[in-house]
């Protein structure tokens, strides 16, 4: 038995070694291989995706599927194939359906040295495209706050139109697409994927007087990047590396953090995710207890960077704030359990088992998750927060975050501030989202299995949840690196407190 295990181990290690050494990022796949993968991709979307024709008509999706298929008459590298799939996938208008690299490509990317990259990060919205960071540190022209009007001859409008064709979003939501381009490194990565890497970029910009000028900047090369300061340096004693527990706490603080201002009886809760593994249930319990003990009257909940996660976690915090019982969905269903290509679907056995135990097939032929369609969650009694709540949202607020804001927005003590959520207000396709691994290239794509309608009374217009108080970016706010949304919330808190003082003074005079 030991001999057999030893042989199997050697075979496994040998196989891993060959795979690693034989991987080539420039490898091309034949049209036959690509067509096989594309058939699996298209078939699984048509069989399982519950929102495939939700915001795009069947005829239109057939057009895009056909358009993708027609481009598979020549060999392609993995990035080229992913580019094609990303374009077709974006036409579904589902923010939970996206294309990922193969595992082999991911491992290669993790080990390869960082190469040349597009040098600029941008803040992009409908009115402007503004520099937020420049990797070429010696460049004193294209600094933070500089308005860019074109790159390599492509206008801002032409660039955005093209880049938008490769970003998945819920419905017709453009706020999420703008925010995606504004996330650090995303603009440059997508620009390079579509237009390639250039040694130099011809950038048209507006100077401080508003005049349009042109400058040519080099690609950023980390291999030649050296510190510009030399000579005497201030001596700083070496700091011991953080312990495992300290690193864990730093990670948790980057996801969930409560800051309390006892003087002004206000607090700010940063929530970067509703995902599992962050101890959110305990964090919420301790946080709302601390709010009660410190007599906090105004609470800011920042979910701008919260892409969603566990609905259980988003429901828990909603219960600490809700004044009335609430539902998280009017309907929640899948369209199919089995597939001839189920071997390519991650966790297919467990997903099928889940549907068998927790869903029931109704007359419409769909597998409905009746518990969430009928169940009302009651507000928590212990440490319930009854003060003023300000939920700060933006284009990265997605999925379970939209459920959280939707459950509370109608309360008169809750105000949603910022920009529309990236997640659809009417609903989304999500819940169970396995990866599908295509057999020939290993390219993966996310396949949501359930359609969730949050509130059927909301118009199905393809937009996100709209804020009650709009706070949009401005060039000046970007230039001074201001947190303009939180600034707006602080104005509202100040106004609310002033109103209460006036009311109290009026009551005393009467």
LINJO-V450984 format. One record per pair of residues at least 24 apart in sequence whose ideal C-beta (glycine too) atoms are under 6 Angstrom apart, sorted by sequence separation. I is the first residue (numbers start at 1). J is the second residue. If there is no record, write none. Layout:
I:J  I:J
This chain:
64:88  267:291  394:418  397:421  398:422  399:423  428:452  388:413  389:414  390:415  391:416  392:417  393:418  394:419  397:422  398:423  427:452  392:418  396:422  427:453  64:91  78:105  129:156  163:190  256:283  390:417  395:422  427:454  393:421  258:287  267:296  265:295  265:296  335:366  399:430  262:294  265:297  266:298  267:299  268:300  269:301  270:302  271:303  284:316  288:320  426:458  272:305  273:306  280:313  284:317  333:366  334:367  425:458  38:72  260:294  272:306  274:308  275:309  276:310  333:367  426:460  56:91  271:306  274:309  281:316  333:368  273:309  274:310  35:72  56:93  332:369  34:72  55:93  274:313  425:464  274:314  332:372  425:465  31:72  332:373  31:73  34:76  331:373  422:464  51:94  329:372  421:464  420:464  421:465  30:75  420:466  28:75  406:454  28:77  152:201  327:376  418:467  151:201  152:202  417:467  325:376  326:377  416:467  151:203  416:468  417:469  125:178  325:378  415:468  418:471  124:178  150:204  417:471  149:204  124:181  148:205  322:379  124:182  319:377  123:182  146:205  147:206  406:465  319:379  320:380  405:465  319:380  315:377  121:184  402:465  321:385  122:187  320:385  418:485  321:389  98:168  118:188  97:168  417:488  417:489  95:168  118:191  95:169  118:192  141:215  393:467  95:170  328:403  90:166  90:167  90:168  93:171  87:166  89:168  86:166  23:104  326:407  351:432  25:108  136:220  23:108  135:220  314:400  318:404  321:408  347:434  304:392  323:411  346:434  298:387  311:400  314:403  318:407  345:434  346:435  297:387  298:388  299:389  300:390  301:391  302:392  304:394  308:398  314:404  292:383  305:396  306:397  307:398  308:399  309:400  345:436  304:396  308:400  344:436  308:401  344:437  392:485  289:383  291:385  303:397  288:383  306:401  288:385  303:401  390:489  119:220  116:219  117:220  116:221  114:222  388:496  83:193  334:449  55:171  334:450  332:450  333:451  332:452  331:453  329:452  330:453  329:454  274:400  330:456  300:489  298:493  179:395  179:396  176:395  175:395  175:419  175:420  176:422  170:423  171:424  170:424  170:428  50:335  48:336  47:336  172:462  171:462  173:464  47:339  44:341  40:341  96:429  145:478  96:430  145:479  94:429  96:433  104:442  102:442  102:443  100:444  130:475  99:445  128:475  98:446  125:473  130:478  97:446  96:448  123:478  81:441  82:443  78:441  51:429  50:429  44:436  40:438  48:447  51:451  37:438  50:451  37:440  36:440  37:441  33:440  55:462  29:441
